[in-house]
Amino acid sequence: MVAMEEDSLHSHDAIWECPAATDVWAEQDSPVQKWSVGVKSFYQLWEDVHSKLTSENVEKMVIILRNIWRGEDAFQADDNAGINRGRGWKKPEGQLLKVNFDAAIKESTKKSLNFDAAIKESTKKLSLGVIIRDCRREIYAAACLTRESSYGAFGAECTAMWEAMVLCEELGLGEVIFEGDAKSVIDAVSSGEKDDSSYGHLVEILQQKLNFYSRWEVGFIHREGNEVVHQLAKMALCRDNDMYWVEEGPEAITNQLSIDKMYTDFVTS
């Protein structure tokens, strides 16, 4: 019984009162934005949720609670065992903008592919996700894009990086870091060396674009830190037209954005 009470207390602290969690609950679209942090127990919190919120907001609250708790579990694993440390998204410093991109390939029934882009076999359309965030972790812009494709995984990720660069160029952004989770692409582009593979022409145009802007750079991020754009890329599979957002993003990525914010708070605290 004592152990259960201690677990309940820890759960309550992790999902409601820790500094990172309070930032999530204070977000503008949070259903409990104006609630007091001083709750006696998780059971009281849950009773208030059911008595004060609409069914729609209760459902939203459950999703956020789950994601915060899963995030806290991951952070504890980081702290206690060193597992996955440094694999989450980190905010950029100063005036730098961070641009994450992704291209995921939909799994075929014939072959399992572990990449972050999605190509519909029937239409051969490549789905792409791009998001730009600043040092406050706020969205500067986001995009879901579809492109005709005959490329494999490497070419798909190159295309995602190219579209991210084009978006930044159109927005007039001169100080950015592009992050992707395809290490082979990041290494090929950042090396500055000639690529003799079948995708060498794609690597070359990315290198040329990168070199044109003195304050552009590329970096690798693990899949765990690139989940937002993976979700955007999957969203693009269901669309026939490109979609753009400025200073906001689609509701579908709200929870993952909150997890990213919590992670940056945790690793910098």
C-alpha positions as CSV (number, residue, x, y, z in Angstrom):
1,M,0.0,0.0,0.0
2,V,2.8,2.4,0.9
3,A,4.6,1.5,-2.4
4,M,1.4,2.2,-4.3
5,E,1.0,5.6,-2.6
6,E,4.6,6.5,-3.4
7,D,4.1,5.5,-7.1
8,S,0.9,7.6,-7.2
9,L,2.8,10.6,-5.7
10,H,5.6,10.2,-8.2
11,S,3.1,9.9,-11.1
12,H,1.3,13.0,-10.0
13,D,4.6,15.0,-9.7
14,A,5.8,13.8,-13.1
15,I,2.6,14.6,-15.1
16,W,1.4,17.7,-13.3
17,E,3.8,19.6,-11.1
18,C,7.3,19.1,-12.6
19,P,8.5,22.3,-14.3
20,A,8.6,20.7,-17.8
21,A,5.0,19.4,-17.4
22,T,3.6,22.8,-16.1
23,D,4.9,24.4,-19.3
24,V,2.9,21.9,-21.4
25,W,-0.2,22.5,-19.3
26,A,0.2,26.3,-19.8
27,E,0.2,26.0,-23.6
28,Q,-2.5,28.2,-25.2
29,D,-4.4,25.1,-26.5
30,S,-4.3,23.2,-23.3
31,P,-7.7,22.4,-21.8
32,V,-6.4,23.2,-18.3
33,Q,-4.4,26.3,-19.1
34,K,-5.9,28.3,-16.2
35,W,-6.0,25.6,-13.6
36,S,-4.0,25.8,-10.4
37,V,-0.9,23.6,-10.2
38,G,-1.6,22.9,-6.5
39,V,-3.4,19.6,-6.6
40,K,-3.4,17.3,-3.6
41,S,-3.3,14.0,-5.5
42,F,-3.6,12.4,-8.9
43,Y,-7.1,11.1,-7.9
44,Q,-8.2,14.7,-7.2
45,L,-6.8,15.8,-10.5
46,W,-8.6,13.0,-12.3
47,E,-11.9,13.8,-10.5
48,D,-11.6,17.5,-11.6
49,V,-10.9,16.5,-15.1
50,H,-14.1,14.5,-15.3
51,S,-16.3,17.0,-13.5
52,K,-15.0,20.2,-15.2
53,L,-14.1,19.3,-18.8
54,T,-16.2,18.4,-21.8
55,S,-15.8,14.8,-23.1
56,E,-13.8,16.1,-26.0
57,N,-11.3,17.9,-23.7
58,V,-11.2,14.8,-21.4
59,E,-10.1,12.8,-24.4
60,K,-7.5,15.4,-25.3
61,M,-6.3,15.5,-21.6
62,V,-5.9,11.7,-21.6
63,I,-3.7,11.9,-24.7
64,I,-1.5,14.6,-23.3
65,L,-1.2,12.8,-19.9
66,R,-0.1,9.6,-21.7
67,N,2.5,11.4,-23.8
68,I,3.8,13.3,-20.8
69,W,4.1,10.1,-18.7
70,R,5.8,8.2,-21.6
71,G,8.1,11.2,-22.0
72,E,8.9,11.2,-18.2
73,D,9.6,7.4,-18.4
74,A,12.1,8.0,-21.2
75,F,13.8,10.8,-19.4
76,Q,14.2,8.6,-16.3
77,A,15.7,6.0,-18.4
78,D,18.1,8.6,-19.8
79,D,19.0,9.7,-16.3
80,N,19.4,6.4,-14.6
81,A,20.9,4.2,-17.3
82,G,22.3,6.5,-19.9
83,I,19.9,5.0,-22.5
84,N,19.1,7.2,-25.5
85,R,20.6,10.2,-23.9
86,G,20.9,13.0,-26.4
87,R,18.6,11.4,-28.9
88,G,15.7,13.9,-28.5
89,W,15.1,17.2,-30.3
90,K,17.1,20.2,-28.9
91,K,16.2,23.8,-29.4
92,P,18.6,26.0,-31.5
93,E,20.7,28.7,-29.8
94,G,20.3,32.5,-30.3
95,Q,19.0,33.6,-33.7
96,L,19.5,30.2,-35.3
97,L,16.5,28.5,-36.7
98,K,16.3,24.7,-36.7
99,V,14.8,23.0,-39.7
100,N,13.8,19.3,-39.4
101,F,12.8,17.3,-42.5
102,D,11.7,13.8,-43.2
103,A,10.9,11.5,-46.1
104,A,9.3,8.2,-45.1
105,I,8.7,5.1,-47.2
106,K,5.5,3.2,-46.7
107,E,6.1,-0.4,-45.8
108,S,5.5,-2.8,-48.7
109,T,3.9,-6.2,-48.3
110,K,6.8,-7.6,-50.1
111,K,9.6,-6.1,-48.1
112,S,10.0,-4.3,-44.8
113,L,11.7,-0.9,-45.1
114,N,12.8,1.0,-42.0
115,F,12.9,4.6,-43.3
116,D,11.0,7.8,-42.6
117,A,9.3,8.5,-45.9
118,A,6.2,7.1,-47.5
119,I,5.7,6.2,-51.1
120,K,2.3,5.0,-52.2
121,E,2.9,2.1,-54.5
122,S,-0.2,3.0,-56.7
123,T,0.7,6.6,-57.2
124,K,4.5,6.7,-56.7
125,K,4.1,9.9,-54.7
126,L,6.7,10.8,-52.1
127,S,5.4,12.4,-48.9
128,L,7.6,14.9,-47.1
129,G,7.4,16.8,-43.8
130,V,9.3,20.0,-42.8
131,I,9.1,22.1,-39.7
132,I,11.1,25.2,-38.7
133,R,11.4,26.1,-35.0
134,D,13.2,28.9,-33.1
135,C,15.1,29.1,-29.8
136,R,11.8,29.5,-27.9
137,R,10.7,26.2,-29.4
138,E,8.0,28.0,-31.3
139,I,7.0,27.0,-34.9
140,Y,8.2,29.4,-37.5
141,A,6.7,27.4,-40.4
142,A,5.7,23.9,-41.3
143,A,4.8,22.0,-44.4
144,C,3.3,18.7,-45.7
145,L,4.4,18.1,-49.3
146,T,4.0,15.5,-52.0
147,R,6.3,14.9,-55.0
148,E,6.4,12.4,-57.8
149,S,9.2,10.0,-57.1
150,S,11.1,7.1,-58.6
151,Y,13.8,7.2,-55.9
152,G,14.6,4.8,-53.2
153,A,15.1,5.7,-49.5
154,F,18.4,7.7,-50.0
155,G,16.9,9.7,-52.8
156,A,13.7,10.3,-50.8
157,E,15.7,11.8,-48.0
158,C,17.7,13.9,-50.4
159,T,14.4,15.3,-51.8
160,A,13.2,16.1,-48.3
161,M,16.3,18.1,-47.6
162,W,16.1,19.9,-50.9
163,E,12.5,20.9,-50.2
164,A,13.4,22.1,-46.7
165,M,16.2,24.2,-48.3
166,V,13.8,25.6,-50.9
167,L,11.3,26.6,-48.2
168,C,14.0,28.4,-46.2
169,E,15.2,30.2,-49.3
170,E,11.7,31.3,-50.1
171,L,11.2,32.6,-46.6
172,G,14.6,34.4,-46.7
173,L,16.1,32.5,-43.9
174,G,19.9,32.9,-43.8
175,E,20.9,31.3,-40.5
176,V,19.6,27.8,-40.1
177,I,20.6,24.2,-39.3
178,F,18.9,21.4,-41.3
179,E,18.4,18.2,-39.3
180,G,17.5,14.8,-40.7
181,D,17.6,11.2,-39.4
182,A,19.1,9.6,-42.5
183,K,22.8,9.6,-41.4
184,S,24.1,8.5,-44.8
185,V,22.5,11.5,-46.5
186,I,23.7,13.9,-43.8
187,D,27.2,12.5,-44.0
188,A,27.3,12.6,-47.8
189,V,26.1,16.3,-48.0
190,S,28.2,17.6,-45.1
191,S,31.4,15.9,-46.3
192,G,31.7,18.3,-49.2
193,E,33.2,15.4,-51.3
194,K,32.1,14.1,-54.6
195,D,29.6,11.2,-54.4
196,D,30.1,8.6,-57.1
197,S,26.9,6.7,-56.3
198,S,23.8,6.6,-58.4
199,Y,22.5,9.5,-56.2
200,G,25.6,11.6,-56.6
201,H,23.8,14.3,-58.7
202,L,21.3,14.8,-55.8
203,V,24.1,15.1,-53.3
204,E,26.0,17.6,-55.5
205,I,23.0,20.0,-55.8
206,L,22.4,19.8,-52.1
207,Q,26.1,20.7,-51.5
208,Q,25.9,23.5,-53.9
209,K,22.8,25.0,-52.2
210,L,24.4,24.6,-48.8
211,N,27.6,26.3,-49.8
212,F,25.7,29.2,-51.3
213,Y,24.6,30.3,-47.8
214,S,27.5,30.8,-45.4
215,R,25.3,30.3,-42.3
216,W,23.5,27.2,-43.4
217,E,24.6,23.9,-42.0
218,V,23.4,20.3,-41.7
219,G,23.3,17.9,-38.8
220,F,22.1,14.4,-37.9
221,I,19.3,13.8,-35.4
222,H,18.1,10.4,-34.2
223,R,14.7,9.3,-35.1
224,E,13.4,9.9,-31.6
225,G,14.1,13.6,-32.1
226,N,12.6,13.8,-35.6
227,E,9.1,12.4,-34.8
228,V,7.2,15.6,-35.5
229,V,8.3,15.7,-39.2
230,H,7.7,11.9,-39.5
231,Q,4.1,12.6,-38.5
232,L,3.9,15.4,-41.0
233,A,5.3,13.1,-43.7
234,K,2.6,10.5,-42.9
235,M,-0.1,13.2,-43.0
236,A,1.1,14.1,-46.6
237,L,0.3,10.6,-47.7
238,C,-3.4,11.4,-47.4
239,R,-3.2,14.6,-49.4
240,D,-2.9,15.5,-53.1
241,N,-1.9,19.1,-52.5
242,D,0.9,20.8,-50.5
243,M,0.0,22.4,-47.2
244,Y,1.9,25.1,-45.4
245,W,1.5,26.7,-42.0
246,V,3.1,29.9,-40.7
247,E,3.7,30.4,-36.9
248,E,1.5,27.3,-36.2
249,G,1.1,23.7,-37.2
250,P,-1.6,21.1,-37.7
251,E,-3.3,19.8,-34.6
252,A,-2.1,16.3,-35.3
253,I,1.4,17.2,-34.2
254,T,0.5,19.2,-31.0
255,N,1.2,16.3,-28.6
256,Q,4.6,15.5,-30.1
257,L,5.6,19.2,-30.0
258,S,4.8,19.1,-26.3
259,I,7.0,16.1,-25.8
260,D,9.9,17.9,-27.6
261,K,9.4,20.9,-25.4
262,M,9.5,18.7,-22.3
263,Y,12.7,17.0,-23.5
264,T,14.5,20.3,-24.1
265,D,13.5,21.4,-20.6
266,F,14.7,18.2,-19.1
267,V,18.1,18.1,-20.8
268,T,18.9,21.7,-20.0
269,S,17.7,21.7,-16.4
